[in-house]
Every structure is written in structure tokens, then in C-alpha cells.
Amino acid sequence: MQPVFDGHNDVLLRLWNHAAKGIDPVAEFIDGPTALGIKGAERGHIDRARARAGGLIGGLCAIYISSGDLDFAAPDESGRYATPLAAPLERRPSLDVALEMMAIALRIDRAGGWSICRGSADIAAAASAGSFAAVLHMEGCEPLDADLSALETFHAAGLRSLGPVWSRPNIFGHGVPFAYPMSPDTGPGLTDAGRRLVTACNRLGILIDLAHITEKGFWDVAGLTDQPLVVSHSNAHAVTPAARNLTDRQLDAVRESNGLVGLNFAVAMLRPDGREDADTPISDMIRHIDHLVDRVGIDGVAIGSDFDGATVPAGIGDAAGLQKLVEGLRNAGYGREDLAKICRNNWLRVLASAWREAAAA
């Protein structure tokens, strides 16, 4: 089994949603949703048992405030669709939700269900102990204020990664819409507050994630940051021309910065036709990895599943199916060293660099 460190999941969103219905989020993660009578799609993709079954040793767990009113557009006869950007969110209720999700993460940590990791040594210790290594990430910074005082508090509580925007505008910048086919050059880049956010992340050692941001925002961050460019869960625009996928020019910039792109399992970002169809072969995932390796290099390609936040290929199913992707890559000619890089080592290298650890030198 090839151990996997995953660059993006939304398990905290699923647990938070279920907690609002009276389900204990700690028990759901530790014992599994089936043990609590949760069935079907509501079971999601990740719990402790399924992570262990699939070799998932840890990952970046998103604090994400949902745009519940987002109505995804249906594709026309040619497969084209364009979903308007989600509306901006108010900060105060967003902060409340973020704190509730952080509390769930801390409760799971205290119960021994996973280990919140603030550095590479914590990840190594968790892996050694057989504990899920959870790195806290904020996807869309609506909970933060423009003066960034809340950022200091979240960092002290364990936040080690953030994406300035989701697919909606906020005070820091603009996200790309869910659309196919479409360029990622869909709107403005960083605001002045967004530039201050990048500078603060550089100072604190918080990884900056460029998933969901417009192409102009991507280049704005590239011109400001002293970190490697990281896009936690996106794919190749040349293979699937969805707005959220990366152009070859963006991929080349990631390579030049010694950065990383994590393969997103969302089927609409994998399939050449852009359709939301779980009957998507693993070969489509490998086609993207091949292109990413060609443009970024073997040291800059990783996994960013988007488990619990997207429709994933039926052949993978959930976290327990991760080794099916590993097997497909092995059959496609990727050797043991390359698999170790894609599955975990590239993420560990980039996190150490963003976190200003001596091991990154």
C-alpha cells in the first residue's frame, strides 16, 4: 500500500452539516457514518476507518463556508455550462461557522480521532502513531477581517493553510465560476486587502492556496509571495477546459517556483467533456497526471481529492478506494519513487517550505 497525504477535503463541512441535525461529529468521524445509521451519499468520503483502508494518512481539512444558494447550471446539448459566481458572504456569520468547524476539529483531536498538525514533525509523529494527520486549511477567507487580526487567532489555533477566495468575490479577491469551456481569466485579481493577506501569510508561514482564484489573482500572488506556488485541487485546462483548471502557462509558473498542483477528483474537472458523471474512468485521472507531470515535473504533482466536496469517479468511490488510483498509476509506468512523490512526499516538501522549516532548505 502506498501511503497518501491529500491536499484537500471538505470532511469538516460534512460533519458540521450533520451536527446541525443532531449527529455527533466526533462519533461520525471515529466510528463512521454507517455506525450512526447514515446511509447513501450522506456517508460522504472520509472517516477514520475508510482513511486507513485506503492508505490515507492525512491531509488538508478545509474550513469552508458554503454558498447554499448556488444553483449549478445544467449543460446544454453540447455540454457547455456557466454557473454565475456565488454571492458574497457576510463576515460575522462566516466567522461563526468557521469557529464551529474549528471546534469540531479540536474535539476530534482531543478524542484521539485525528491529530491536528502544525508542522512537519507533527505529521511524521501522527503517521508513526497511525493517527490521521489533519492540517487545518481555510477555503475562502470570508471569516477574516481586512485588518487580519482574526488571522493571528486562527494561526494560533492551528491554521496552517488558506485559499484567499472560493468561487465568489470577497474583500481579498475574486474566484472563478464553475463553467465549461471557459478560461480561468474571468475577472479581477487581488484587492489591496488581498495583497496584505499574502504578505501576512508569508510572515506567519501559512501556505497560500491558489485553487479557485482568477488567473489575474494567480499572477498577483505569484508576483508577491516568497512561497512556492501551490494549487491544492485543480487539473489541466489543456485536457479539460473548465474555468477552475490551470493553463499551461500557469503550470509552467508553478514549476518555476518549485510549487505543486494537487489532482482534483471532481469528475467535471477530469472528463474531457466536462460532464458531472461519476461513470468517469480512472484513465481520465491518469491523463491529467501525465499532463501535469509533463508541465510541472514529477516533483510538483500530488493529490488534492476534494473528498466530501465533489462527485468523484465511481471507481474510486471514497477514501477507501485511493489505492485504485495508485494501481492505475503503477500500471501506467509510474515507479515506486514517483508514486511516493505524487502520493505524499511532494506535499510534505512544499508544506515544509511554506512553513519556513529548516527541513525545506
Disulfide bonds with the S-S distance in Angstrom:
none
